[in-house]
Amino acid sequence: MKRFARAGVALTIALLSPSARAGGFEIPDNGTEALGRGGAFVAKADDPTAIQYNPAGLAQQRGTRVLLDGHFVLSSYSFQRSGVYPDNPSDPKTPWGRSPFPKVQDTGGPFFAPFLAVTSDFNLDWLTAAVGVFGPSGVGSRTYPLGVEGAPSPSRYDVVQENSLIALPTAAVGVKVFDWLDLGAAVHFVYGSFSLTSTSFVDIASAACPNVEYQPCDSVSRLDVKGTGWAGTFGALIHASPTLTLGASVRTPIAIDATGTATALSTPLGQPTPPPGNATFHTELPLYARAGARLAFLDDHGFEAGDVELDGTYEAWNAAQGNGPSIHIDHLGPSGPTFDDINVDVVHGYNDTYSIRGGGAYNTKLDFGVLSLRAGAYYDRSATANNPGYTRMDFDTLDKIAGTVGIGLRWHGLQFNLAYAQIFEPDRTVYQGEGQLRPIDGAQHGLPRDANGNPLPAVNEGVYKGSIEIVSFGVVATLDDLFGWHQKKEAKPKDDAPPSPPKVEPHEDEDARAKAAPPGPPRRKALLKKSDWDD
């Protein structure tokens, strides 16, 4: 029985998954200006967030710029499981038996997702380099209770808590190849830290565990791992005309290999708690492709009065998370072949996703700067649209339909941006017979089956609801304008070179031009009067 308990603790982590999400999952993208435009930014990419959207956009950025940016995200996600508790209400340990399952709500609260970057052209007009750090689009932490309304949580076999971090320290460069073509590349070092808690069912004995969800037979454990990976982003901008720009970028898949420990937080039926075991965790983020077209509206003086952009994205989630993360535990507890070399694949069943994003801006000159008003909208297709039975609480994989607004003000080398997004998610029902999430039975070596070899019932059938709100604020400082730095220094004339004529500003009148002209022979006075010409 002790060995079965240890096996249940080890295999609990098979239901856990990484806290890294993108289109079709949580929020569209980073960047305040981009968010205000509905995430349509791959063909604009004219601020330091180009290191994520399209590094070719760096080539059009002059001077040295510093960006401080971040999203405040408030996510609401709930699950109303269908059915009733299978327990006996006469059992004093399960007074909730035969009662309907209560609703489970995410209690993780809001979180802040920052974006920091610095760019510089080093006084060159054909190259700009950048460094920065940001995270993939997503939600920082999710927390679900182990108990709801005095009963075990109906979602406890999915995920209980996620406290995870994925950061992408990045170096990038953009190059102006021709007047009509910019190219760029970015290298991302990927750091991941995952602390994930979940519950498994341990069928020690049929008499001790009378049904497949008997709460006293639950085992709660936590996975704590850290790991690294690498990725690259490549992009291009084609300036088809002074007003039309085409943009595209591709980020390679990201593989994260993490190591750490699996720790028991509670064991079934009061069994002794085993010591932590070494664990490895492998997960992937998908290939991400973007493409879009941007049309600018210029006035008679070349000032950009506004623009519109339409983008499309593609994310290869099936290859990255179709089979899901994999977990390996070398050994847990006392020596014994039953608990050595444990390998589990968490099947997520995700499909590839796409999104459509559109937005733009209206710009107007003020006495002290330029005011920009932005708006946009987008649609992200669900990553479980083809397989609704894999809908779960760990990731919000519902469809996303959003409206966004934003405002920006440029003043003396500073640009202040503010944006808001309201994201609507249509409800989804996983009907009886569709569910694919089943409890793990530690007594059956982590397989989702009972002592007789029968599949355990699905625990993810019911109604899922979600919504997301985002408030974003960012500042971009152009140091050259703030501190009066000159991008180009005029070459000093050689000692033997003739002196250059005085520079004449275009607003000077003809008398000033005449005074500035080099001395020449005196002009002759007119020999004829006007009346002579008239004659």
Secondary structure, 3 states (H helix, E strand, C coil): CHHHHHHHHHHHHHHCCCCCCCCCCCCCCCCHHHHHCCCCCCCCCCCCCHHHHCHHHHHHCCCEEEEEEEEEEEEEEEEEECCECCCCCCCCCCCCCCCECCEEECCCCCEEEEEEEEEECCCCCCEEEEEEEECCCCCCEEECCCEECCEECCCCCCCCEEEEEEEEEEEEEEEEEECCEEEEEEEEEEEEEEEEEEEEECCCCCCCCCCCCCHHHEEEEEEEEEEEEEEEEEEEEEECCCCEEEEEEEECCEEEEEEEEEEEEECHHHCCCCCCEEEEEEEEECCEEEEEEEEEEECCCCCEEEEEEEEEEEECHHHHHCCCCEEEEEECCCCCHHHEEEEEECCCCCCCEEEEEEEEEEEEECCCCEEEEEEEEEEECCCCCCCHHHCCCCCCCCCEEEEEEEEEEEECCEEEEEEEEEEEEEEEEECCCCCCCCCCEHHHCCECECCCCCECCCCCCEEEEEEEEEEEEEEEEEHHHHHCCCCCCCCCCCCCCCCCCCCCCCCCCHHHHHHHCCCCCCCCCCCCCHHHHHC
